[in-house]
Amino acid sequence: MAVVAAHEEPPADDVLTRVHREEHSRLLATLVRRFGDLELAEDAAQEAMESALRTWPRQGVPERPLAWLTTAAKRVALDRVRRDATYARRLAELHVREEAAAAPAADADVLADGDLPDERLAMLMGCCHPAIAPTDRIALMLRFVGSLSTAEIAQALLVPVATLQARITRAKKRIVANRIPLTVPADAADRERRLPLVLTAISLIFTEGYAATSGDTPIRQELTAEAIRLARIMHRLLPSAVEPQGLLALLLLTDARSPAREDSDGVPIALEDQDRSRWSRDLITEGLALAEEAAGRENAGRFTIQAAIAAVHAEAARYEDTDWPQILSLYDLLLARGEDPVVRMNRAIAVGRARGSQEGLALLEGLADDPELARHHPFHIAVALFRDEVGRREEAAAAWARALEQVDNAAEQRFIERRLAESEGSTSTARD
C-alpha cells in the first residue's frame, strides 16, 4: 500500500489519534460484519492500532490510514480464526447465514444515490436485537458505533461508570450466548420495532459531539457529522416514519448554531450570547422544512417535539424574541409522553424565561434531590444562572462551583470558571 513521505504528514501518533477518534467505529463495524464476533473485532482493531504505532513512525503514514488498519486488523482476526476452532466455527456459521439471506440488502434501494451506508448502520440495528436487555442496548450502541468512552456514555446516560461497564459486559455476553447477528433486519416491521432505541443512540452521539464530555474543545465535529449522516440514512430507510424525520430536523437545527458556539479562545458561548448572524442559514432552512412537515404528521413523538422547540429558537432573530410560552407548551407535551428529569429541568428553565426567574428557580431547586440531575452539570449551571439573576450571589457561586466539579471538558471548565469568577466578584462588590 502506498505511503507518503513522513515529512509531508503530521506525526504518526497524531494521525492515529485522529483516525481512532473519527473512524474506529467504522473499522470495528467492518470487522464485526466480516467475522461475526464483537470481541474478536475489538481485539483485532486494538492490535492493528498497536501495529500502526510501531510501523508508521518508521515507514511513514499510509495514504489511506483506515484502509491500512482494516487490512491489518483482518489479518489479525484471520490468524486468530485459524488458531481457534471456536472462532472458525462461528465464522462458518456466519457465512451460512449470509448465503441463506442472499436477498437484496434492506437499504440497498433506499440509498441508490451513492451515499451508501457503511456497516455502522447494521451495528446500530443489531445492537437493538430483542434478546439484548433494553437498558443495555443504548450503552452498546454508543460504545461500539459512537466510539464513546465509558465515562462519556455514563455522562450521557446519567448513570455511574461502574453501572455502565456492567451493562456493556452483560450485553456482549448476551450477543455471544445468543449468537445475535449485528445486521440490519430484512423485515420492515422488525426494523421499526428497533427504531426508537436506534434514534435515541444517534441523538446521544450527536449530543456528545455538540457538548463534548471530555477533551479541549466544546464540539467534536466528527461525532455531530456522523450522527447527522446516520439520521439521514434512517430517514431514507423509513420515509413513512415521522420520528426519523423529527430527529434529523432536530440535529440540523441544533448543528446550525455550531459556528457561533465558541469564542476565539475555544470557550463555549451561551445561547443567549451567540451571534445569530453566524448560524448556518442552509441548515436552518432544511431543518425548519423537515420540522414543520413532521409536526403535521400523525404519531409525532419526542424527537419531533424537540425539533419544534429547536425551530422556535431558530426562528427568533434575537434571544429576546424567543417565544418562551410556546416552548413551555412543547415541554409540557414532552412530559406527557413520559417522565424525564432533563426535560423537567428544561421545562423549569422555560418557565423562568416565560414567567420570571423566581418561578423558574423554585422549580429547579425542587429538582435538586434527583440523583441523575445531581451528576448533570447543566442543571447546576441553570441553578447558578437563575440565582445570579435574582441576586442570590453566594448561593450562585456555590452552584457554579458544583457545576465545575462535574465537568471534565477543558473548554467547558474555562466557561464555568469565568462565570464563577464573575459571580464571586459580584458577591465581593455587594459586601463592600
N, C-alpha and C positions, 0 to 999 in steps of 0.2 A: 504494500500500500504506500502511495506517495506520501512523503513528509516534506514539510517546508523547513528551510534553514532555521536553526534555533534562534538566531539573532533577529529574525524577522517577526517572531511571535512573542507574545507575553511569556513570562516564565511558566514552565510546565505545570508547577503546582497551582498557579493561578488559573490556568486553563482547565485543569482537572477539577478544581473547586467550582468553577462556573458550570462545567458540564454536569457535575454531580448535582448541583442546585437546580439546573434547568432541565436536565434530560434523564436523570436517574430513573424516574418513574417509567419513561418510555423504554429504557433498557430492561428494567425489571419485567414490564408487561410483555415485551418481546420474548424474553426467556420463559416466562410462565406459559405463554401460548405455544412455544416450541416444545417444552418439556413437561408441562402439566403439573409442576410441583413448585409451590411458593418458596419452600425452604431451600431447595436446590437452586432456584433462581437467585435468592438472596446471597447465598454463599458464592455462586459463580460471579455475580456482579461485584461483590466485595473483592474477590481475588483478582478480577480484571482491573479494578481500580488500583489495587496494590501493585500489580504488574506495571501499570502505566506510571506510577510514581517512581518505579525503578528504571523504566525504559525511556520515557520521554526526555528526561534531562540529558541523557547520553545521545540519543538518536534524533532528537527533535520532535516537535509536536506534530502528529499526523494531520494531514489536510482535512480529514473528516474524523474528528476525535470520537464521536459517538459510534461511527461505523467500526473504528478500531476496537473500542471497548466491547461492542456487541460480538465481534468475531472472537476476541479473546475470551469473553465470558462463555460463548457457545463451546469453545474448545475445552474449557474447564469443566463445563457441565457434561459434555460427551465423555470425557475421561472418567468422571465420577460414575456415569451410567455404565460404562464398560466394566468398571471395577465392582459395582454394587448390583447384585441381582434384583434387589427390591426396586431400585430406580429403573432398571431395564424393563421390568415387568410393567411398571406404571407407564413408561413411555410407550410400550407396545399397546397397552390398553387405550391410551390417548389416541394413537393413530387409528385404531379400530373405530373409535367413536367418531373421529373426523371423517373417515371414509363412509361410515353409515349415515352421516348427516351431510352428505355432499350436495345438498340443495344450495341455491344461491344464498349468500350471506344476508342476514336480516336487514342490513343497512346498505346493501350494495346498490340498490336502485334509488336510494334517497340522496346519495352524495355523488351523483354522476358528474358534477361539475369539476371534479379533480380535487376537491377538498376532502380526500379520503381520510377516514379516521385511522389512527394507529391503534395499537392493541389496548390502550388505556381505557377506551370505552368498554371493551369486553371485560376488563378487570373491574370497572365500576359495577357493571351489571352482575358479574359473577360474585362479587363480594356481598350482594344483596340476596343471595340464594336463601330460600326459606329455611334451610337446615341450619343456617348461622343465626345465632341469637340476635334479636333486634337491637339490643344495646351494644352489640359487638360490631355490627355491620359498618356503621359510620366510622368508627375508630379504625377499622381495617382499611376502608377506602382512603381515608386521609393519610394513613401511614404509607400505603403502597401505591396509591395513584397520585395523591397530593404531595408525596415525599416530605411530609411534615415530620418534625422530630416528635418524640414522645411528649416533651414539655409543651411544644406548640399545640399539639392536639388536646392535651389536658386543659390548656388555657381556653382553647376554642370551645370545648365541651363543658367547661366549668366543673371539672372533676379532679381529684388528686392524681398525681402522676402514678402512684402505685396502683390505683384503681384502673387507670388507663392501660398500664402494662399488663395487668391481669386479663383485661378484655382482649387485647391483641393476641396474647398467648393462647387464650381459650379458643379464639376464632381460628387461628392457624391449626390447632389440633383438630377442630371440627372439620376443617377442609380436608385434612389428610384422612381422618377416620371415615368420612362420608364420600370420599373421592369426588368432591364437588368440582365441576368444571368451571373455570373462570372465563366464561364466554357470554356473548350476547344471546339470550334465549331466542330461538326461532319463532316461538309462539308469541303473537302480539299481545294476548291477554297476560301472559307471564311478564312481558316487558312492562306493561302498565302497572302491574302489581308491585313491581320493584321500583317504579318511578319515584315515589316520594322520597325514599332514602337516597337515591342517586342525586336528586335535585338538592337535597339538604347537604350532601357531601360536596357538591360543586359550589354551593353558596359558601360553605365554610372554607374551601380552598381559596375562594375569592377574598373572603374576609381576612384570612391570614396574609394574603398578598397586599390588600389595601391598608391594613393596620398590622404590620408585622410584629409578632410576639418578641422576636429577638433580632439581633443584628444592629447595624449602624444607621439604617435608613428606615423611614416610616412605611415605604412602599416597596414591595417585591414584585416588579412588573412581570417577571416570568410566571408568577402564580396567577396574577389577575388576568394575564393574556390566556393562560391555559384554561382557567375557569370559564372565560367568555367563549373560548373555542369549543369546549365541551358543552356549554349551554346552547350554542348554535347547533351542534350536532344533535342534541336531544330535541330541540325544536323541530329540526328537519325530520328526525326519526319518527316523531309523534306529532305531526302537524295538527291533528284534530284535538290534542290535549291542550288545555288552557294554561296549566301551570308551567310547562317548559317555556312558553311564550312570556309569561309573567316574570319568570326568573331571568330570562335573557334581558327583558326590559329593565329590571332592577339593576343588573350588573352594568349595563351600558350607561344608565343614568348616574350611577354611583361613580363609575370609572371616568365619566366626563369631568369630574371635579379634580382629577389627579394633577393636571398641570398647575393648579393653584393651591395644592395641598401642602407644600413645604416651602420654606423661605430659602434664601441664598445660603444659609448655614445648614440646610437639611433638617431643620426643626419643623414639626408639623404646625400647620396653621388651622385654627379652629374654623368651623363652618361660617360663623358669623363674621369672621375677619378676612375671608377669602375674596380675592379679586375675581368677581364672576365673569368679567370680560375674558378671562383666561380659560374658562370652562370650554370644553370641546363642543362646538355647536353641532358638528356632524353626529356625534354620539347622542346628544340630547334630542336631535330631530328624529333619529332612528328609534331611540328609546321611548320617546313620547308617543310615537305612532304605534309601537308594539303595546305599550301600557294601555293606551286608550282602547285599542281593539280587544285586548284581553279583558279589560274591565267590563266590556259589554257582552261577554260570552257567559254561558252557563258554567256552573261548577268552578267559579273563580275561588282560589284558595289563598293561602297566606302569602305566597310569593307575588301573586297578582296584587294583593292589597299593599304589600310592601313596595311594589313598583309604583302604585298610585301615590304613596307617601313620597317616594323619590321624585315623582313627577311634579308634585306640589312645590317641592324645593326647587326643582329645575325651572319652573315657570316664574318664580319670583326674581325680578330684576335685582332686588336688594334683599338682604336678610330681613330688614324691617317690613318688607312687603309680604312676607311668608304668611300664608293663610293657616294659622295655627288651629283655629276651631275645626277646619276641615281635617287637618292632620290628627287632631284629637279624636274625631269621629272614626277615622280609619283605624286608629289604635284600639278603639272600642270594638270594632269589627274583628280585629286580630284576636283580642282576648276572648271574644265569643267563640272562637274556634279552638280554644284550649289555653290553659294556664301556662304562662311563660314568664319567668322573672325578669328577663331582659326586656320583653315587650312591656311589662308593667313599669319598669324603670323608664323606658322611653315615653310611655304614656304620662308618667308623672312630670317629665320634662316638658311635654307638650302642654300639660295643664299649667305649669309655671309660666309658659310663654303666652298662653291664651287668657289666663285668669289672674296672673300675678305671681311673683317669686315666692311669696309667703305660702300660698296654697300648694305650689309645686314642691317646695322644700318639705312641707309637712308630709306629703305623700312619699317623698324619697326617704325621709327619716323613718317612716313607718315600715320601710323595706329593709332596714339596717340589719335585722336578725336573719335574713335569708342567707344561708351558707354559700350558695352559688354567687350571689352578688358580693358577698364579703371578699371573694377572690377575684372579683371583676373590677379592674382599676377604673374603667369608665364610670362605674357607679360612684366611686369616691370623688372622681373629678366633677361629676354633676352636683354632688352634695356640696363640694367646695365652692363651685361657681355660685350656686344659689345662696350659700351662707355669706359669701362676699357681697352679693347684691343686696342682701337685707341688713348688712352691717355687722354680722357676727364674725369679726375678723379672726379672733383667736381660734374659734372652732373651725373656721375655714382653713386656716393654716394647718390644723390637725388633720383635716380631711385631705389636703394636698399631700401632707407627709405620708398618710396612709396609702394614697394612690401611688406614691413613689416607691413604697415598699413592694408593691405588686407588679412592678414593671421591670422587664429585662431588656427592652429595646432602648439603645443608647439615645436615639433621636427623641423618643417619647420621654425619656428621663430628662433630657435638656428642656423640653417643653414644660414639664411639671416643675422642674427646679426654678424656671423663670417665674412661673405663676406663684410658686411657694414664696419666692423672694419678694414678689410684689405684695402678696398677702401679708407677710411678716413686716414688710416696710410700712404698709398701711396701718398695721396694729401699733407699730412704734410711734408713728405720727399721731395717731389718735391719743396715745398715752401722753405724749409731750404736750 
